[in-house]
Amino acid sequence: MDWVLKPNTNYVRSDGVRKLMTTNVNGLFVFGTLINGLSAGSSAGMSGMSGPWTVFACLT
């Protein structure tokens, strides 16, 4: 309930054309399966999570 990603849904870039990922039946994205980058100039992104769905700890 109130999960941010919808099941079996294609997500696209802000241009509305280039596909980023597809969620599974549970509304989860399988890490490492991005189809395109988050933006044309992006080489990395930060989700706050690491596989398998554990909190990413960033040490400074």
PDB file as gemmi writes it, atoms N, CA and C in Angstrom:
CRYST1    1.000    1.000    1.000  90.00  90.00  90.00 P 1                      
ATOM      1  N   MET A   1       0.838  -1.183   0.000  1.00  0.00           N  
ATOM      2  CA  MET A   1       0.000   0.000   0.000  1.00  0.00           C  
ATOM      3  C   MET A   1       0.880   1.243   0.000  1.00  0.00           C  
ATOM      4  N   ASP A   2       0.561   2.197  -0.833  1.00  0.00           N  
ATOM      5  CA  ASP A   2       1.293   3.461  -0.951  1.00  0.00           C  
ATOM      6  C   ASP A   2       2.749   3.280  -1.378  1.00  0.00           C  
ATOM      7  N   TRP A   3       3.062   2.186  -2.065  1.00  0.00           N  
ATOM      8  CA  TRP A   3       4.417   1.976  -2.588  1.00  0.00           C  
ATOM      9  C   TRP A   3       4.629   2.918  -3.754  1.00  0.00           C  
ATOM     10  N   VAL A   4       5.788   3.499  -3.876  1.00  0.00           N  
ATOM     11  CA  VAL A   4       6.055   4.534  -4.876  1.00  0.00           C  
ATOM     12  C   VAL A   4       6.062   3.996  -6.314  1.00  0.00           C  
ATOM     13  N   LEU A   5       6.422   2.742  -6.517  1.00  0.00           N  
ATOM     14  CA  LEU A   5       6.442   2.153  -7.857  1.00  0.00           C  
ATOM     15  C   LEU A   5       5.241   1.244  -8.063  1.00  0.00           C  
ATOM     16  N   LYS A   6       4.670   1.316  -9.255  1.00  0.00           N  
ATOM     17  CA  LYS A   6       3.512   0.491  -9.576  1.00  0.00           C  
ATOM     18  C   LYS A   6       3.958  -0.827 -10.206  1.00  0.00           C  
ATOM     19  N   PRO A   7       3.218  -1.917  -9.982  1.00  0.00           N  
ATOM     20  CA  PRO A   7       3.568  -3.217 -10.572  1.00  0.00           C  
ATOM     21  C   PRO A   7       3.474  -3.211 -12.095  1.00  0.00           C  
ATOM     22  N   ASN A   8       4.365  -3.961 -12.732  1.00  0.00           N  
ATOM     23  CA  ASN A   8       4.347  -4.158 -14.194  1.00  0.00           C  
ATOM     24  C   ASN A   8       4.200  -2.851 -14.962  1.00  0.00           C  
ATOM     25  N   THR A   9       5.035  -1.884 -14.614  1.00  0.00           N  
ATOM     26  CA  THR A   9       4.940  -0.548 -15.218  1.00  0.00           C  
ATOM     27  C   THR A   9       6.261  -0.164 -15.858  1.00  0.00           C  
ATOM     28  N   ASN A  10       6.182   0.404 -17.069  1.00  0.00           N  
ATOM     29  CA  ASN A  10       7.361   0.957 -17.731  1.00  0.00           C  
ATOM     30  C   ASN A  10       7.565   2.375 -17.233  1.00  0.00           C  
ATOM     31  N   TYR A  11       8.783   2.701 -16.834  1.00  0.00           N  
ATOM     32  CA  TYR A  11       9.133   4.057 -16.424  1.00  0.00           C  
ATOM     33  C   TYR A  11      10.066   4.634 -17.468  1.00  0.00           C  
ATOM     34  N   VAL A  12       9.853   5.890 -17.824  1.00  0.00           N  
ATOM     35  CA  VAL A  12      10.613   6.539 -18.886  1.00  0.00           C  
ATOM     36  C   VAL A  12      11.285   7.797 -18.353  1.00  0.00           C  
ATOM     37  N   ARG A  13      12.250   8.308 -19.122  1.00  0.00           N  
ATOM     38  CA  ARG A  13      12.910   9.576 -18.798  1.00  0.00           C  
ATOM     39  C   ARG A  13      11.889  10.700 -18.832  1.00  0.00           C  
ATOM     40  N   SER A  14      12.308  11.865 -18.371  1.00  0.00           N  
ATOM     41  CA  SER A  14      11.413  13.025 -18.366  1.00  0.00           C  
ATOM     42  C   SER A  14      11.009  13.440 -19.779  1.00  0.00           C  
ATOM     43  N   ASP A  15      11.747  12.974 -20.807  1.00  0.00           N  
ATOM     44  CA  ASP A  15      11.354  13.286 -22.188  1.00  0.00           C  
ATOM     45  C   ASP A  15      10.119  12.492 -22.618  1.00  0.00           C  
ATOM     46  N   GLY A  16       9.722  11.514 -21.784  1.00  0.00           N  
ATOM     47  CA  GLY A  16       8.529  10.728 -22.068  1.00  0.00           C  
ATOM     48  C   GLY A  16       8.710   9.674 -23.131  1.00  0.00           C  
ATOM     49  N   VAL A  17       9.939   9.501 -23.621  1.00  0.00           N  
ATOM     50  CA  VAL A  17      10.194   8.574 -24.724  1.00  0.00           C  
ATOM     51  C   VAL A  17      11.127   7.437 -24.328  1.00  0.00           C  
ATOM     52  N   ARG A  18      12.296   7.777 -23.828  1.00  0.00           N  
ATOM     53  CA  ARG A  18      13.310   6.757 -23.547  1.00  0.00           C  
ATOM     54  C   ARG A  18      12.982   5.982 -22.274  1.00  0.00           C  
ATOM     55  N   LYS A  19      12.874   4.687 -22.425  1.00  0.00           N  
ATOM     56  CA  LYS A  19      12.538   3.795 -21.320  1.00  0.00           C  
ATOM     57  C   LYS A  19      13.721   3.659 -20.359  1.00  0.00           C  
ATOM     58  N   LEU A  20      13.436   3.737 -19.060  1.00  0.00           N  
ATOM     59  CA  LEU A  20      14.450   3.540 -18.027  1.00  0.00           C  
ATOM     60  C   LEU A  20      14.422   2.121 -17.480  1.00  0.00           C  
ATOM     61  N   MET A  21      13.220   1.688 -17.088  1.00  0.00           N  
ATOM     62  CA  MET A  21      13.094   0.395 -16.427  1.00  0.00           C  
ATOM     63  C   MET A  21      11.653  -0.071 -16.461  1.00  0.00           C  
ATOM     64  N   THR A  22      11.460  -1.330 -16.107  1.00  0.00           N  
ATOM     65  CA  THR A  22      10.128  -1.907 -15.938  1.00  0.00           C  
ATOM     66  C   THR A  22      10.094  -2.591 -14.581  1.00  0.00           C  
ATOM     67  N   THR A  23       9.059  -2.320 -13.810  1.00  0.00           N  
ATOM     68  CA  THR A  23       8.916  -2.974 -12.511  1.00  0.00           C  
ATOM     69  C   THR A  23       8.298  -4.357 -12.690  1.00  0.00           C  
ATOM     70  N   ASN A  24       8.509  -5.196 -11.695  1.00  0.00           N  
ATOM     71  CA  ASN A  24       7.931  -6.543 -11.759  1.00  0.00           C  
ATOM     72  C   ASN A  24       6.529  -6.556 -11.158  1.00  0.00           C  
ATOM     73  N   VAL A  25       5.962  -7.724 -11.019  1.00  0.00           N  
ATOM     74  CA  VAL A  25       4.595  -7.882 -10.523  1.00  0.00           C  
ATOM     75  C   VAL A  25       4.430  -7.325  -9.104  1.00  0.00           C  
ATOM     76  N   ASN A  26       5.526  -7.241  -8.341  1.00  0.00           N  
ATOM     77  CA  ASN A  26       5.479  -6.718  -6.978  1.00  0.00           C  
ATOM     78  C   ASN A  26       5.778  -5.222  -6.898  1.00  0.00           C  
ATOM     79  N   GLY A  27       5.976  -4.572  -8.050  1.00  0.00           N  
ATOM     80  CA  GLY A  27       6.299  -3.148  -8.055  1.00  0.00           C  
ATOM     81  C   GLY A  27       7.738  -2.880  -7.675  1.00  0.00           C  
ATOM     82  N   LEU A  28       8.611  -3.870  -7.907  1.00  0.00           N  
ATOM     83  CA  LEU A  28      10.026  -3.721  -7.592  1.00  0.00           C  
ATOM     84  C   LEU A  28      10.842  -3.624  -8.871  1.00  0.00           C  
ATOM     85  N   PHE A  29      11.900  -2.841  -8.816  1.00  0.00           N  
ATOM     86  CA  PHE A  29      12.843  -2.708  -9.910  1.00  0.00           C  
ATOM     87  C   PHE A  29      14.056  -3.566  -9.581  1.00  0.00           C  
ATOM     88  N   VAL A  30      14.483  -4.407 -10.501  1.00  0.00           N  
ATOM     89  CA  VAL A  30      15.651  -5.255 -10.292  1.00  0.00           C  
ATOM     90  C   VAL A  30      16.899  -4.412 -10.551  1.00  0.00           C  
ATOM     91  N   PHE A  31      17.701  -4.187  -9.511  1.00  0.00           N  
ATOM     92  CA  PHE A  31      18.907  -3.379  -9.640  1.00  0.00           C  
ATOM     93  C   PHE A  31      19.824  -3.949 -10.708  1.00  0.00           C  
ATOM     94  N   GLY A  32      20.442  -3.041 -11.465  1.00  0.00           N  
ATOM     95  CA  GLY A  32      21.367  -3.449 -12.515  1.00  0.00           C  
ATOM     96  C   GLY A  32      20.704  -3.665 -13.856  1.00  0.00           C  
ATOM     97  N   THR A  33      19.405  -3.352 -13.970  1.00  0.00           N  
ATOM     98  CA  THR A  33      18.720  -3.577 -15.236  1.00  0.00           C  
ATOM     99  C   THR A  33      18.191  -2.287 -15.859  1.00  0.00           C  
ATOM    100  N   LEU A  34      18.791  -1.132 -15.526  1.00  0.00           N  
ATOM    101  CA  LEU A  34      18.383   0.117 -16.181  1.00  0.00           C  
ATOM    102  C   LEU A  34      18.632  -0.013 -17.671  1.00  0.00           C  
ATOM    103  N   ILE A  35      17.678   0.391 -18.471  1.00  0.00           N  
ATOM    104  CA  ILE A  35      17.795   0.288 -19.918  1.00  0.00           C  
ATOM    105  C   ILE A  35      18.539   1.494 -20.477  1.00  0.00           C  
ATOM    106  N   ASN A  36      18.246   2.684 -19.967  1.00  0.00           N  
ATOM    107  CA  ASN A  36      18.928   3.929 -20.331  1.00  0.00           C  
ATOM    108  C   ASN A  36      19.305   4.643 -19.044  1.00  0.00           C  
ATOM    109  N   GLY A  37      20.238   5.587 -19.143  1.00  0.00           N  
ATOM    110  CA  GLY A  37      20.610   6.389 -17.987  1.00  0.00           C  
ATOM    111  C   GLY A  37      19.470   7.301 -17.565  1.00  0.00           C  
ATOM    112  N   LEU A  38      19.595   7.885 -16.373  1.00  0.00           N  
ATOM    113  CA  LEU A  38      18.555   8.769 -15.868  1.00  0.00           C  
ATOM    114  C   LEU A  38      18.376  10.013 -16.718  1.00  0.00           C  
ATOM    115  N   SER A  39      19.454  10.495 -17.323  1.00  0.00           N  
ATOM    116  CA  SER A  39      19.381  11.631 -18.247  1.00  0.00           C  
ATOM    117  C   SER A  39      20.514  11.496 -19.251  1.00  0.00           C  
ATOM    118  N   ALA A  40      20.484  12.310 -20.282  1.00  0.00           N  
ATOM    119  CA  ALA A  40      21.489  12.211 -21.338  1.00  0.00           C  
ATOM    120  C   ALA A  40      22.896  12.473 -20.806  1.00  0.00           C  
ATOM    121  N   GLY A  41      23.037  13.373 -19.838  1.00  0.00           N  
ATOM    122  CA  GLY A  41      24.355  13.716 -19.313  1.00  0.00           C  
ATOM    123  C   GLY A  41      24.726  12.974 -18.055  1.00  0.00           C  
ATOM    124  N   SER A  42      23.866  12.118 -17.584  1.00  0.00           N  
ATOM    125  CA  SER A  42      24.099  11.427 -16.319  1.00  0.00           C  
ATOM    126  C   SER A  42      24.883  10.142 -16.526  1.00  0.00           C  
ATOM    127  N   SER A  43      25.896   9.964 -15.697  1.00  0.00           N  
ATOM    128  CA  SER A  43      26.610   8.693 -15.741  1.00  0.00           C  
ATOM    129  C   SER A  43      26.338   7.869 -14.486  1.00  0.00           C  
ATOM    130  N   ALA A  44      25.699   8.478 -13.497  1.00  0.00           N  
ATOM    131  CA  ALA A  44      25.390   7.772 -12.261  1.00  0.00           C  
ATOM    132  C   ALA A  44      24.176   8.403 -11.601  1.00  0.00           C  
ATOM    133  N   GLY A  45      23.550   7.675 -10.719  1.00  0.00           N  
ATOM    134  CA  GLY A  45      22.415   8.197  -9.969  1.00  0.00           C  
ATOM    135  C   GLY A  45      22.446   7.658  -8.555  1.00  0.00           C  
ATOM    136  N   MET A  46      21.693   8.241  -7.687  1.00  0.00           N  
ATOM    137  CA  MET A  46      21.665   7.814  -6.302  1.00  0.00           C  
ATOM    138  C   MET A  46      20.237   7.511  -5.900  1.00  0.00           C  
ATOM    139  N   SER A  47      19.979   6.299  -5.483  1.00  0.00           N  
ATOM    140  CA  SER A  47      18.628   5.906  -5.083  1.00  0.00           C  
ATOM    141  C   SER A  47      18.477   5.830  -3.568  1.00  0.00           C  
ATOM    142  N   GLY A  48      19.603   5.749  -2.854  1.00  0.00           N  
ATOM    143  CA  GLY A  48      19.541   5.540  -1.421  1.00  0.00           C  
ATOM    144  C   GLY A  48      19.426   4.069  -1.051  1.00  0.00           C  
ATOM    145  N   MET A  49      19.427   3.209  -2.055  1.00  0.00           N  
ATOM    146  CA  MET A  49      19.301   1.772  -1.816  1.00  0.00           C  
ATOM    147  C   MET A  49      20.432   1.040  -2.541  1.00  0.00           C  
ATOM    148  N   SER A  50      20.749  -0.125  -2.042  1.00  0.00           N  
ATOM    149  CA  SER A  50      21.668  -1.006  -2.748  1.00  0.00           C  
ATOM    150  C   SER A  50      21.035  -2.388  -2.789  1.00  0.00           C  
ATOM    151  N   GLY A  51      21.419  -3.211  -3.731  1.00  0.00           N  
ATOM    152  CA  GLY A  51      20.796  -4.515  -3.854  1.00  0.00           C  
ATOM    153  C   GLY A  51      21.195  -5.429  -2.720  1.00  0.00           C  
ATOM    154  N   PRO A  52      20.347  -6.301  -2.263  1.00  0.00           N  
ATOM    155  CA  PRO A  52      18.944  -6.428  -2.626  1.00  0.00           C  
ATOM    156  C   PRO A  52      18.040  -5.612  -1.697  1.00  0.00           C  
ATOM    157  N   TRP A  53      17.718  -4.429  -2.099  1.00  0.00           N  
ATOM    158  CA  TRP A  53      16.788  -3.546  -1.392  1.00  0.00           C  
ATOM    159  C   TRP A  53      17.196  -3.270   0.051  1.00  0.00           C  
ATOM    160  N   THR A  54      18.492  -3.039   0.255  1.00  0.00           N  
ATOM    161  CA  THR A  54      18.971  -2.666   1.578  1.00  0.00           C  
ATOM    162  C   THR A  54      19.376  -1.197   1.542  1.00  0.00           C  
ATOM    163  N   VAL A  55      19.382  -0.544   2.682  1.00  0.00           N  
ATOM    164  CA  VAL A  55      19.735   0.875   2.737  1.00  0.00           C  
ATOM    165  C   VAL A  55      21.203   1.049   2.387  1.00  0.00           C  
ATOM    166  N   PHE A  56      21.471   2.016   1.535  1.00  0.00           N  
ATOM    167  CA  PHE A  56      22.839   2.327   1.128  1.00  0.00           C  
ATOM    168  C   PHE A  56      23.456   3.242   2.171  1.00  0.00           C  
ATOM    169  N   ALA A  57      24.572   2.834   2.742  1.00  0.00           N  
ATOM    170  CA  ALA A  57      25.244   3.651   3.750  1.00  0.00           C  
ATOM    171  C   ALA A  57      26.373   4.421   3.093  1.00  0.00           C  
ATOM    172  N   CYS A  58      26.309   5.727   3.174  1.00  0.00           N  
ATOM    173  CA  CYS A  58      27.350   6.579   2.597  1.00  0.00           C  
ATOM    174  C   CYS A  58      28.173   7.159   3.738  1.00  0.00           C  
ATOM    175  N   LEU A  59      29.410   6.786   3.808  1.00  0.00           N  
ATOM    176  CA  LEU A  59      30.283   7.263   4.880  1.00  0.00           C  
ATOM    177  C   LEU A  59      31.064   8.476   4.398  1.00  0.00           C  
ATOM    178  N   THR A  60      31.117   9.494   5.220  1.00  0.00           N  
ATOM    179  CA  THR A  60      31.874  10.693   4.841  1.00  0.00           C  
ATOM    180  C   THR A  60      33.049  10.894   5.748  1.00  0.00           C  
TER     181      THR A  60                                                      
END                                                                             
